[in-house]
């Protein structure tokens, strides 16, 4: 029985010895703060242009709005909520979410349209009205030139990473 206890104690010492022989781990260096991600234009800074046509008077106008702004054209009240555009390196897609109010038959203002209009395919979701036409012309946004997964072609490697070269022949 004493032998069994001695073996158990010896086993514990042998198992614990490698852990005790190792130095305490150094604290991990603080990770450098990542630069703030470059994001597309904030919604408040985007600019959208819509075309409006009064079919009765033949008046046409391009209206420039920022999201959150409301303009009056004839008896229409047009509110821009947001707009989106694809980056220049992708196939062009431009959309804007508009809310359009106009007079109802009893001369009260009524929501006539609330939805997305698309510049490249205006018939996909259009504003149908007997007197007015409204369509999206553009949405101006900025996009970052580089991102976290950007690959730059043709850029040379840093000098420190390059392998040292020597003009002397190697000796064998």
C-alpha positions as CSV (number, residue, x, y, z in Angstrom):
1,X,0.0,0.0,0.0
2,X,2.9,2.4,0.8
3,X,4.4,1.4,-2.6
4,X,1.2,2.3,-4.4
5,X,1.0,5.7,-2.6
6,X,4.7,6.3,-3.5
7,X,4.1,5.4,-7.2
8,X,1.1,7.8,-7.3
9,X,3.1,10.6,-5.7
10,X,6.0,10.0,-8.2
11,X,3.6,10.0,-11.1
12,X,2.1,13.3,-10.0
13,X,5.6,14.8,-9.7
14,X,6.6,13.6,-13.1
15,X,3.4,14.9,-14.7
16,X,3.7,18.3,-13.0
17,X,7.5,18.8,-13.6
18,X,7.3,19.8,-17.2
19,X,4.6,22.4,-16.5
20,X,6.6,23.8,-13.5
21,X,9.8,24.0,-15.5
22,X,8.2,26.2,-18.2
23,X,8.4,30.0,-17.6
24,X,5.2,31.9,-17.1
25,X,3.7,33.0,-20.4
26,X,4.3,36.6,-21.3
27,X,1.3,38.7,-21.7
28,X,0.1,38.9,-25.2
29,X,1.0,42.2,-26.9
30,X,-1.9,44.5,-27.4
31,X,-3.3,44.2,-30.9
32,X,-2.9,47.4,-32.9
33,X,-6.1,49.3,-33.3
34,X,-7.6,48.7,-36.6
35,X,-8.2,51.7,-38.7
36,X,-11.9,52.5,-39.0
37,X,-13.4,50.7,-41.9
38,X,-13.9,52.8,-44.9
39,X,-17.6,52.6,-45.6
40,X,-19.7,53.9,-48.4
41,X,-21.3,57.4,-48.1
42,X,-23.5,57.8,-45.0
43,X,-27.1,58.1,-45.9
44,X,-27.4,61.8,-44.9
45,X,-24.6,62.7,-47.4
46,X,-26.1,60.9,-50.5
47,X,-27.7,62.9,-53.2
48,X,-30.4,61.7,-55.5
49,X,-31.9,63.2,-58.6
50,X,-35.4,62.5,-59.7
51,X,-37.2,63.5,-62.9
52,X,-40.8,64.7,-62.6
53,X,-43.3,65.4,-65.4
54,X,-46.7,67.1,-65.2
55,X,-48.6,65.5,-68.1
56,X,-51.2,68.3,-68.2
57,X,-48.9,71.3,-68.4
58,X,-46.0,69.4,-70.0
59,X,-43.6,70.8,-67.3
60,X,-40.7,68.6,-66.6
61,X,-38.0,69.2,-64.0
62,X,-35.1,67.4,-62.4
63,X,-35.2,67.7,-58.6
64,X,-32.1,67.1,-56.4
65,X,-32.8,65.8,-52.9
66,X,-30.9,64.3,-49.9
67,X,-32.5,61.5,-47.9
68,X,-34.9,63.0,-45.4
69,X,-35.8,66.0,-47.6
70,X,-39.3,66.7,-49.0
71,X,-40.1,68.8,-52.1
72,X,-43.3,70.0,-53.6
73,X,-44.0,69.7,-57.4
74,X,-47.4,70.9,-58.4
75,X,-49.8,69.1,-56.1
76,X,-47.3,66.3,-55.3
77,X,-45.3,66.2,-52.1
78,X,-42.2,63.9,-52.7
79,X,-40.1,62.7,-49.7
80,X,-36.8,61.0,-50.4
81,X,-36.1,58.4,-47.7
82,X,-32.8,56.8,-49.0
83,X,-31.0,55.9,-52.1
84,X,-28.5,53.2,-53.1
85,X,-26.1,52.8,-56.0
86,X,-23.7,49.9,-56.8
87,X,-20.0,50.6,-56.7
88,X,-18.3,51.6,-60.0
89,X,-16.6,48.2,-60.4
90,X,-20.0,46.3,-60.4
91,X,-22.9,46.3,-62.8
92,X,-24.8,49.6,-62.4
93,X,-27.9,49.4,-60.1
94,X,-29.4,52.5,-58.7
95,X,-32.5,52.7,-56.5
96,X,-34.2,55.2,-54.3
97,X,-37.0,54.8,-51.7
98,X,-39.6,57.6,-52.2
99,X,-42.9,58.4,-50.6
100,X,-45.2,60.5,-52.7
101,X,-48.3,62.2,-51.4
102,X,-51.0,63.9,-53.5
103,X,-54.5,65.1,-53.4
104,X,-57.3,62.6,-53.0
105,X,-60.8,63.1,-54.5
106,X,-61.9,64.8,-51.3
107,X,-58.9,67.3,-51.5
108,X,-57.1,65.7,-48.6
109,X,-53.5,64.6,-49.0
110,X,-53.2,60.8,-49.4
111,X,-50.2,58.5,-49.8
112,X,-50.1,57.7,-53.5
113,X,-46.8,55.8,-53.6
114,X,-44.3,54.4,-51.1
115,X,-41.6,52.2,-52.5
116,X,-38.3,51.8,-54.5
117,X,-37.8,53.3,-57.9
118,X,-35.0,52.0,-60.1
119,X,-33.0,54.0,-62.6
120,X,-32.0,51.1,-64.8
121,X,-35.4,49.5,-65.0
122,X,-38.1,52.2,-64.3
123,X,-41.0,49.8,-65.2
124,X,-40.0,47.4,-62.5
125,X,-41.7,49.5,-59.8
126,X,-43.2,52.7,-61.2
127,X,-45.3,55.5,-59.9
128,X,-48.6,55.3,-61.8
129,X,-50.6,58.5,-61.8
130,X,-52.9,60.1,-64.4
131,X,-51.3,63.5,-64.1
132,X,-47.7,63.0,-63.0
133,X,-44.7,60.8,-63.8
134,X,-41.8,60.4,-61.4
135,X,-38.6,58.5,-62.1
136,X,-35.2,58.1,-60.6
137,X,-32.2,59.6,-62.5
138,X,-29.3,59.0,-60.2
139,X,-28.0,58.5,-56.7
140,X,-24.5,60.0,-55.9
141,X,-22.4,58.0,-53.4
142,X,-18.7,57.6,-52.6
143,X,-17.1,54.2,-52.2
144,X,-13.7,53.4,-50.6
145,X,-11.0,52.7,-53.2
146,X,-9.6,49.9,-51.0
147,X,-11.1,47.6,-48.5
148,X,-10.0,44.7,-46.2
149,X,-10.0,42.2,-49.1
150,X,-8.6,44.4,-51.8
151,X,-5.8,42.9,-53.8
152,X,-3.4,45.3,-55.4
153,X,-1.7,43.9,-58.5
154,X,1.8,45.0,-59.4
155,X,2.8,46.3,-56.0
156,X,6.3,45.2,-55.0
157,X,7.0,43.4,-51.7
158,X,8.4,45.4,-48.8
159,X,12.2,45.6,-48.8
160,X,12.5,43.9,-45.4
161,X,10.6,40.9,-46.6
162,X,12.8,40.4,-49.6
163,X,15.5,37.7,-49.3
164,X,19.1,39.0,-49.1
165,X,21.1,38.5,-52.2
166,X,24.9,38.2,-52.4
167,X,27.1,38.6,-55.4
168,X,29.8,36.4,-53.9
169,X,29.7,32.7,-55.1
170,X,28.7,30.2,-52.5
171,X,31.5,28.0,-51.0
172,X,31.1,24.3,-50.8
